[in-house]
Amino acid sequence: MIQLLMMTSTKIAVALRDVRRYLGILTEQEARLAYLEQAQDRVDLEWRMRELDRPRRTVSFPGNNWNL
């Protein structure tokens, strides 16, 4: 029974992966890599790498919520 469930979940995972690829939806890792590959030079690449490594900060004020 467990083996059947594992086989079924594997088939579902493969089907979802194929649908994602067909629709052109990137995983987070693929999106990060594509963003880095667009760098024009070494300085641009380093800036993009730092930007991806930097944690997102959220500033909240009463009634406002801005993502920086």
C-alpha positions as a Markdown table, in Angstrom:
| # | Residue | x | y | z |
|---|---|---|---|---|
| 1 | Met | 0.0 | 0.0 | 0.0 |
| 2 | Ile | 2.8 | 2.4 | 0.9 |
| 3 | Gln | 4.6 | 1.6 | -2.2 |
| 4 | Leu | 1.5 | 2.3 | -4.3 |
| 5 | Leu | 1.1 | 5.7 | -2.6 |
| 6 | Met | 4.7 | 6.6 | -3.1 |
| 7 | Met | 4.4 | 5.6 | -6.8 |
| 8 | Thr | 1.3 | 7.7 | -7.2 |
| 9 | Ser | 2.8 | 10.7 | -5.5 |
| 10 | Thr | 5.9 | 10.4 | -7.7 |
| 11 | Lys | 3.7 | 10.4 | -10.8 |
| 12 | Ile | 1.8 | 13.5 | -9.6 |
| 13 | Ala | 5.1 | 15.3 | -8.9 |
| 14 | Val | 6.4 | 14.4 | -12.4 |
| 15 | Ala | 3.1 | 15.6 | -13.9 |
| 16 | Leu | 3.2 | 18.9 | -12.0 |
| 17 | Arg | 6.8 | 19.4 | -13.0 |
| 18 | Asp | 5.9 | 18.8 | -16.7 |
| 19 | Val | 2.9 | 21.3 | -16.5 |
| 20 | Arg | 5.1 | 23.9 | -14.8 |
| 21 | Arg | 7.7 | 23.5 | -17.6 |
| 22 | Tyr | 5.0 | 23.6 | -20.3 |
| 23 | Leu | 3.6 | 26.9 | -18.9 |
| 24 | Gly | 7.1 | 28.4 | -18.5 |
| 25 | Ile | 6.8 | 28.8 | -14.7 |
| 26 | Leu | 10.2 | 29.0 | -13.2 |
| 27 | Thr | 11.2 | 27.7 | -9.8 |
| 28 | Glu | 12.8 | 30.2 | -7.4 |
| 29 | Gln | 16.2 | 28.7 | -8.1 |
| 30 | Glu | 15.7 | 28.9 | -11.9 |
| 31 | Ala | 14.4 | 32.5 | -11.7 |
| 32 | Arg | 17.5 | 33.5 | -9.6 |
| 33 | Leu | 19.8 | 31.9 | -12.1 |
| 34 | Ala | 18.1 | 33.6 | -15.1 |
| 35 | Tyr | 18.3 | 36.9 | -13.3 |
| 36 | Leu | 22.1 | 36.4 | -12.7 |
| 37 | Glu | 22.6 | 35.4 | -16.3 |
| 38 | Gln | 21.3 | 38.7 | -17.5 |
| 39 | Ala | 24.2 | 40.6 | -15.9 |
| 40 | Gln | 26.1 | 42.7 | -18.4 |
| 41 | Asp | 29.5 | 42.6 | -16.7 |
| 42 | Arg | 31.3 | 41.5 | -13.5 |
| 43 | Val | 30.2 | 44.5 | -11.5 |
| 44 | Asp | 26.6 | 44.0 | -12.5 |
| 45 | Leu | 26.8 | 40.3 | -11.6 |
| 46 | Glu | 28.3 | 41.1 | -8.2 |
| 47 | Trp | 25.5 | 43.7 | -7.6 |
| 48 | Arg | 22.8 | 41.2 | -8.6 |
| 49 | Met | 24.4 | 38.5 | -6.3 |
| 50 | Arg | 24.4 | 40.9 | -3.4 |
| 51 | Glu | 20.8 | 41.9 | -4.1 |
| 52 | Leu | 19.7 | 38.3 | -4.0 |
| 53 | Asp | 21.6 | 37.6 | -0.8 |
| 54 | Arg | 20.2 | 40.7 | 0.9 |
| 55 | Pro | 17.1 | 39.8 | 3.0 |
| 56 | Arg | 13.9 | 41.7 | 2.1 |
| 57 | Arg | 13.1 | 44.3 | 4.7 |
| 58 | Thr | 9.6 | 45.4 | 5.5 |
| 59 | Val | 8.8 | 48.9 | 7.0 |
| 60 | Ser | 5.5 | 49.2 | 8.7 |
| 61 | Phe | 3.8 | 52.4 | 9.8 |
| 62 | Pro | 0.3 | 52.6 | 11.1 |
| 63 | Gly | -2.0 | 52.3 | 8.1 |
| 64 | Asn | 0.9 | 51.6 | 5.7 |
| 65 | Asn | 3.0 | 48.6 | 4.8 |
| 66 | Trp | 5.8 | 49.1 | 2.3 |
| 67 | Asn | 8.3 | 46.5 | 1.1 |
| 68 | Leu | 11.8 | 47.9 | 0.6 |
